[in-house]
């Protein structure tokens, strides 16, 4: 029942969405945590939903680049795998491709524990990057 309503909501959102707070899907139980991809498509549209998925893909490309050049490769692979599988389970569960498991969407779902763990995994991925001048905020100095 929830997945069919999510697909109807995604269709009503279209490319640009219905606007923030104009969702009829939020009446579902746990809509802001487990079914958040459906609300994202309905309120913000398919374009923003695709960009949210592409942000996780971009994060995985960053992780692969840092894994190839640094230490902590197993931990960084595990952290990125958690992001990717969590995203896939939420999207495919909301769209009824896989059975609905109630896994949250990283950085989007409402809930303190999910957000804290997502930011901790992101911090680990950044700290695992040991490339020279990998940070945009900290410029490496000349070593003499």
C-alpha atoms as one frame of an Amber mdcrd trajectory, in Angstrom:
protein
   0.000   0.000   0.000   2.744   2.462   0.917   4.820   1.749  -2.176   1.871
   2.216  -4.536   1.068   5.563  -2.904   4.731   6.529  -3.245   4.679   5.794
  -6.964   1.492   7.872  -7.345   3.106  10.711  -5.396   6.216  10.541  -7.556
   4.073  10.804 -10.660   2.210  13.802  -9.245   5.499  15.545  -8.443   6.758
  15.539 -11.999  10.100  17.102 -12.867   9.983  20.139 -10.583   7.722  18.917
  -7.766   4.761  20.387  -5.967   6.761  22.561  -3.587   8.046  22.230  -0.046
   5.342  21.126   2.366   2.775  20.417  -0.351   2.958  16.649  -0.120  -0.016
  14.389   0.466   2.352  11.472   1.051   3.361  12.752   4.491   0.205  11.202
   5.967   1.827   7.764   5.702   3.387   6.339   8.849   7.150   7.008   8.991
   7.012   8.987   5.760   9.735  11.428   6.818  12.147   8.660   7.791  11.561
   5.493   5.778   9.615   6.750   2.755  11.570   9.962   2.376  12.560   9.310
  -1.243   8.885   9.403  -2.237   8.403  12.714  -0.447  11.597  14.030  -2.035
  10.296  13.208  -5.515   6.833  14.590  -4.823   7.825  17.862  -3.174  11.085
  18.660  -4.951  10.659  16.761  -8.215  12.582  14.186 -10.152  15.453  16.564
 -10.899  16.333  17.098  -7.222  15.822  13.386  -6.466  18.285  12.452  -9.209
  20.724  15.061  -7.881  20.432  13.547  -4.386  21.360  10.149  -5.793  24.166
  11.689  -7.857  25.586  13.264  -4.710  25.998   9.777  -3.219  27.596   8.621
  -6.495  29.968  11.611  -6.383  30.837  10.715  -2.815  31.642   7.181  -3.921
  33.921   8.490  -6.689  35.733  10.588  -4.079  36.029   7.508  -1.872  37.463
   5.414  -4.696  40.049   8.104  -5.446  41.088   8.289  -1.819  41.128   4.495
  -1.478  43.517   4.157  -4.416  45.939   6.653  -2.927  45.737   6.200   0.814
  45.518   4.063   3.879  42.434   2.697   5.638  41.169   1.234   2.385  39.039
  -1.480   3.960  37.320   0.961   6.310  36.728   3.496   3.544  35.303   0.764
   1.283  33.017  -0.336   4.101  31.824   3.197   4.822  31.086   3.900   1.174
  29.387   0.537   0.750  27.097   1.427   3.645  26.148   4.701   1.937  25.504
   3.018  -1.407  23.483   0.096  -0.046  21.487   2.343   2.268  20.599   4.599
  -0.656  19.723   1.673  -2.915  17.557  -0.021  -0.293  15.612   3.176   0.354
  15.051   3.993  -3.312  14.237   0.460  -4.413  12.055  -0.126  -1.348  10.066
   3.060  -1.946   9.553   2.243  -5.618   8.580  -1.396  -4.897  11.503  -2.943
  -6.766  12.798  -4.587  -3.578  10.829  -5.430  -0.439  10.457  -2.401   1.798
  12.975  -2.589   4.654  12.611   0.831   6.255  16.226   1.870   5.729  16.764
   5.627   5.757  18.163   7.764   2.933  21.559   9.214   3.952  21.534  12.934
   4.890  17.858  13.341   3.929  15.788  11.208   6.300  14.498  12.636   9.548
  16.052  11.050  12.592  18.961  11.837  14.834  20.756   8.503  14.790  20.677
   8.195  11.015  22.036  11.711  10.585  24.785  11.263  13.190  25.927   7.983
  11.640  25.871   9.466   8.135  28.022  12.403   9.201  30.370  10.078  11.100
  30.816   7.928   7.994  31.463  11.032   5.919  34.035  12.240   8.458  35.737
   8.847   8.328  35.860   8.961   4.530  37.444  12.395   4.651  39.953  11.403
   7.318  40.906   8.284   5.348  41.977  10.497   2.457  45.713  10.895   2.939
  46.563  12.421  -0.430  48.741  15.517  -0.519  46.617  18.703  -0.761  43.378
  16.674  -0.745  41.515  19.311   1.250  40.106  22.436  -0.324  40.109  24.248
   3.015  43.672  23.514   4.131  46.439  24.396   1.717  49.593  22.344   2.010
  52.783  24.245   2.621  56.180  23.637   1.156  58.247  21.123   3.006  61.832
  22.038   3.369
